[in-house]
Amino acid sequence: MRGRPLGRLLLAAALALPLPGCMVGPDYQRPQVEVPASYRFSVPDVKAIADAGWWAGFGDPVLAALVEEALRNNLDIRIAAARVDQYLGTLVVTRSVLYPQVGVSPGLPVQAARQRLSHQSSFAPIPNEVDTEFAFYQAALSASWELDLWGKVRRQAESDRATVFASEESRRGVVLSVAAATASGYIALRDLDRRLLISRDTARSRGDAFELFRKRFAGGVVSQVEVAQAEAQYEVALSVIPDYESKIAQQETALSLLLARNPGPIERGKTIDELLPIPVPPGLPSELLERRPDIRQAEQQLIAANAQIGAAKALYFPSISLTGLFGATSTSLSNLFSGPARTWTYAATLAAPIFNAGQIAGQVRQAEALQQQALATYRRTIQAAFGDVENALIEAQKSAQMRDQLKRTVTAQSEYARLARLRYDNGYTSYLEVLDAERSLFEQQLNYASSQDAALAAQIAIYKAMGGGWVDVADRLTPAGNATPLPQRAAEQPLF
């Protein structure tokens, strides 16, 4: 009976140990990064709508509805949300080691059996008159607990928790990309619609001119050369129509996939000429560290790598495990839970490395190298984010200037084509001048439609590059946005 007080004494002593005490390894501190005071190509008089759903600013309800449908149904968002749950499950598994594990012992399971021994199976044969058939019953619970004296499990849990948050930021990055891609894809579709309309109008106009020249040739007014020139221009206009029709179908397919639909037609709202420009969101470079999901993801990955150093260094120190078993064994079910049938075991196990040929040192070195990689990745992500914003800002400025310039070019080219036609009708010039003017007008009309797409897409790129509170607005439209907040789910059990 002396074993029982001793086991209880060991358990009480272990429970009194300061478990949240020492944790080896470095604690995380955010690295210092060089942040510019302002953007090189900042836009004056910006409007503060960064925390709103900017896609509504285009003034097209169909566009807004498509973005919101994509946020609700997009499969990439659902995949990213499931990946968050996967890492959350890993965190729960890691944290579980901090607590005692109680269960049915594999070595002494709960069982009921009946057995018959052989009379001739031992060195001393059992007399035949002895009954060798008997029943056997046992039930036992086992418990084990590894004391996390040096913080190995807590550092691993810290790393896993950071990985959960990194995956959450990755999911938010997908939300950001899906919203921007859907809006940009719809605008590109309206651009293609506009180009197709221009091509069809041009082909119809040139077809009418070709038919007129045929009649004039039949009446001897024009030469066959002019008829051939008119026909060539008509065929050129017709030749681009199938290309735009194909591109429109492909763009509709791409949008359907973003919306998690089977390929099919996409609803249309306002034309590209009717879409309103959205304002440039305000922001400072320093705010980018908290607004961009990819930067936040890179920092969480750095936190995870930093915690792994502590988990590796903890392997240098001894580990103490407590195990216990309590149960009963009997050949009679009615006596299984009686006092004489009781069985129990308490044990404390100490394990410590003595010589492992540098295995732990290698693990520490590996963890430190991974932390340096994560640090460099974090800084590179920040620099790339600054570059994205600068590129988006200058692209928005210059594409708007190019759009306005091409609009003036189309106006001037239209006037030139009108005057060339007038000069030809009055016999002052050849039909070649008319052909050149109309060919240039057709090209500039297509270029202007393309510039409208580029200008609107550049404004979307600014919102994508800057991140901001609008990501939260978009996230609330996703299935994961209606779930329990991740910080609450990840903190269901304390780390320390």
Summary of the structure (lengths in Angstrom):
residues: 496
radius of gyration: 37.8
end to end distance: 36.7
largest distance: 136.2
contacts: 1494
relative contact order: 0.17
helix: 62%
strand: 9%
